Structures are given as C-alpha cells and as structure tokens.
C-alpha cells in the first residue's frame, strides 16, 4: 500500500467507523439497543477500531516511511559514488595514464639531462594525483547537501584550500540564504564546487573569482553566478568532449533546474575561462 493511501485510511477510518455504527444502530439495532447504551458504545467501538486497525495502519506508515528513507539514502549514496567515479575518471585515471607514459619515456631516456627532466615531470604528476585524491576524500567527508548550516561554508572552505595551494581565490557572494530554496542551494553549490575543482585541476591559473549576485531586474527572484579564472583556457568542444564529466555534470544540473548555463573560453575572452549560471525572473 502506498504512503499516501495509508495516510488517507488513517484519516478516514474513525469517521467511517462512526458513520457505519450510526447507520447500523438506527436502521437495524434501534429496537434492541437503547439510545443511552448506543451513546456509550460509540466511543468504545471507535477506540476498539483505533486500537486495532489504525495502530496497524500507523505501523504500515512507519515501515513505508523507513523504506522511503532507505531508498532516498541509497539514491544519495549512488549519486555520491557516481560523482566520485566522474572525478576519478576525469582526474586521477588520466594522471595515472600520464604517469605510465612518462615512466616509459624514462626507461628510454639516453642522457642524464633527459632523465632529470622526466623525473621532474613525474614528481609534478604524482603531486597532482595526490591533490586529486585529497580533494576527493575531502568531498566525501564534507556535507555539501546540508542546508541547516550556513550554506556557503563549503565554498569558503574550498576557496581556503585553493589559497593554500597557491591560487588566489576570491569570493564575491551576495546571495542571501532566503533567496534560494534548499534544492537550489544544493544544486548551485555542486556547480560552483565542480567549477572550482576544474580550475584547480586543469586551468594552471593564478587567480580565481567566484561571484554570485541577485538579479535586480528579476525583483529578487533571480541571480547571476560566475566562476572566472585567468588560466590557459580551452575550446568549448574540448571542455565538453567525451570523458570530460565536469562540464557535462554542471550543465545537466543547471538545465534540470531551468537555469541558463554557459562556458566561455580564452578564444572569446583572450585569457582564462568563465562559467556562468543564470536564473531568470519567474523561474521555480
């Protein structure tokens, strides 16, 4: 039985019980049951039905609710695993493949200078893999979907992490907590975090600026969020190529919410990459 149907049964059972009892009492039992006795029997019958049928329905409701919560937890775990798989595929697996290529190159190196250069590249790649693994572990430990705490804390912590890595990460966040729903907060945070991770992994940037401002023309119902860096940039077809899950994931999340999403690269800006997420007026 569905959750909604059980709730309706719980709601209507006492009323239907009284209605049925009163009908039987006045049409069949009236010659045998006095009015005073009938009045005393009414609460007894309702309590009896409540103690049997309704309590059973409440147990079914609790079991159904537990099943729904387990399904929700399983879905959340699956989404986390899918996100981790994307990060592993797009970051760590590619770095490990690059390591194997450089090891092959090291085996065939013929002079000491070439060996030193390849060793330096290997060390840099290992450091990159280490950063990817550490960030993946941090993402698993964090709770980006919680909205009962200050919801931008995750982004601030990510910015602090990037600063410790040498990237000048600046935040200009002017969206109030009340502007977005819980679902919108979760989705926007996921997009911003993914964009920041992409800058850390691929952009070779010196500066990152994350800005989110309300859309005044939208009378407080819209916003404009940008994540911009001064890195090497990339063509749009490279960013959306097969196997590059980051941009595709951000685009899918934005489109699912009805937001506009675009990525502009250095071919249009001259330097770096900018990710834009826009919610127009009237969108829900």
N, C-alpha and C positions, 0 to 999 in steps of 0.2 A: 504494500500500500504506500502511496506517495506521501511525502511530508505534508503537502498542502491538504490532501484528503483527510489525513489523520486529524489535523487541526480543525477542520470543519466538523468531523464526527464529534470531537471533544466539545465544540461549541454548541452543537445542536442536540446532543444526547439528553441532557437534563430537560430541555424544553419539550422534546419529543416524548420523553417518558411521562411527564406531567400531562401532556395533551392526550396521549394514549390512555393513561389511567382515568382521566376525567371522562373521556368518551365511553370507556367500558363501564365506569361507575354509574353514569347517568342513563345509559341505554340498556345495560344488562343487569348490573348489580344493584341498582337502586332498590328493588323490592327486598333484597337480602342484607344490604349494608346501609346502616343509618347515616345521616348527614354528619353527625358528630364523629362516628367511627371512621367515616371516609376522610374527614379532615385530619384525623390523627394518622391514618395510614399513608396519606400523601407524602409527608417528609420521610417516613420510613422507607417507602418504595424508592423515592429519589435517592436516599442515602445508600440503599442496597445496590441500586444500579450503578451509582457512582463508585462504590467500593469494589465493584466487580469490573464492569465494562470500561468505565472511564479510567480507572487506575491502569487497566491493561492497555488502553489507548495511550496513556502517558508513557508507559514503558516502551511501547512501539515507537512513540515520538522520540524518546531519548535514544533508542537504538538507531533510528533513521538519522537523527542529528549527528550521532557519533560516526555513522557511515559517511555522511556528507563531509564531516570534518576530516576524516581519514582520506577521502577522495581529494579534498582540497589540499591537504598536506602532501599527498602523493603527487598531485599536479605541480605544486610549488617546487617539490624536490626534483621532479622531472625537468622543469624549466631551468632550475639551477644547474643541473647536470648538462642540459643542452647548452647553456651559456658557457659552462666550463669547457665543454667539448669544442665550442667555437673558438675560445681563447687558446686552447691547446693547439688546435689545428692551424689557426691563423698566426700564432706567435711562436710557441715552443717547438712545434714539429718542424716548422720552416727553419728555425735557428739550428735545430739538431741536424737537419739535412745539410745546412750550410757548413756545420762543423765537420761532417763526414767528407764534404768536398774539399775543405781546407786540409784535413788530415791526409787525403790522397795527394794533394799538392805538396804537403810537407814531405811525404815519402819520396817524391820525385825531385825534391829540391837538390840543386847541384852545388851551390856555394853557400857560404855561411851567412852572407847578407840576405839571401833569399829565405834561408831558414829562420832568421831572426824576424824578418817581416811577416812571414806566415805565422810564426809563434805569437807575434803581437796581435794579428788578426784573430787567432784562436782565442787568446785571452779576452779580447774585446767581445767576441761572440759568446763565450762562456759567461761573462759578466751580464750580457744581455739576457741570456737564458735564466740566469739567477734572478734578475729583476722581474722577469715574466712569472717565474714560479712564485716568488714572494708576493707579487701583486695578486695572483690567482688565489693564494692561500688567504691573503687579507680580504679578498672579495667574499670568500666562503665564510670567513669568520664574522664579517660585518653583517648588519641587518638593514639593508637599504630599503626594505619594504615597510618598515615601521613608521607610522605616522603619529604616534603618541609622544614622540620626542621632536626636538627641533629638526625639521626635515632636511635642512641644508647642511647638517653636521657631516654627513657622509662626503659631500662635495668639498667641504672645507678641509676635512682630513686628507682627501685625495690631493688637494692643492698643496697642503703641507708636505705630503710625501714627494710630490714633484719638485717642490723647492729644495728639499733635502738632496734630491738627485741632481741639482744644478739648474733646473728650469725655472725661470721667472714666471710663476703662475699668479695671475691677478684675478680677483673676483669683483664683479660689479653686479650684485644681486639685489634687485629692488622689488621682487615679487613677495607680497605678504602671504602668510600662511592661509589666510581666508580666501584668497583669490582662486585657488585650485581645489578640486575635490581630492580625496585620498587616492583614487585611481590615477588622476592626472599627475599628482606628485610622484607616485611610484614610476610612471612611465617617463616623465621628464627627467627624473633623477637617473634612470637607467640610460637614457640617451646621452645625457651630459657626461656621466662617468665613462661610457664607452668612447665618446669623442676625446676625452682627456687621456684615456689609455692609449688610443691610437696615436695621439701626439707624442706621448712618451715613447712608444714603440717604434714609430716609423718616420716621424717628421724631422728628426735631428734639429729641433727648434731651440731657440734661446729664450723665447717669450711665448706665453700662452695667456689669452684674455678670455674669461668667461663672463658674459653679460646677459642679464635677463631683466627686462623692464616691462611694466604694464603698457598696453596699447591704449593711449589716451583717447584715440578716436573710437575705440571699442567700448567706451564707457565702463572700464574696469573689468570687462569680461574676457579680454584677450591679452596676449603677451607676445613678446618678440625675444627669443633667446638665441645667442650666437656664441660659438666656441671658435676662436680665431688664433692661429699661430703664424710664426714667421719662418717656418721650416722650408724644406725643399719642395713641398707641394707634389702634386701628382695629377695626371689626367683623370677625368671622371671615369672613363672606361677602365682605367687601372683600379680605381677605388671600388668599382662595382664588379670586378672580374670574378670568375668562378673561383671559389675557395676563399674569397675575402668576405668573411661573415660580418665584420664590424659595421660597415656602412649599410649593408642589407638589413641587419638587425635593427639599426636605428631607424631606417626608412619604414620598415614594417611596423614598428611600434608607433611612429608618428602617424602613419596612414590609418592604423587601427583606431586612433583617437580622433581622426578627422583633421589633423594638423597639416600644415604645409611643411615640407622638408626639402632642403637642397644642400648640395655640397659644391662649393666653388674653389677652383684650384689656381695655381700660380699663372696659368695661361690667361686667366681673366683678371687676376689681381696683381700680377707681377711678382709676387712672393708669398709663399705660405698657402695655407688652406683655411677656409671658413665654413663651418657647419651652421646652418640656420634652421630653427624650428619656430613656426609662427602659428598662433591660434588666433583666428579672426573673431570678430564680434558675432555673438549669437550661437557659436558652436557649443555643444554639450558633450 
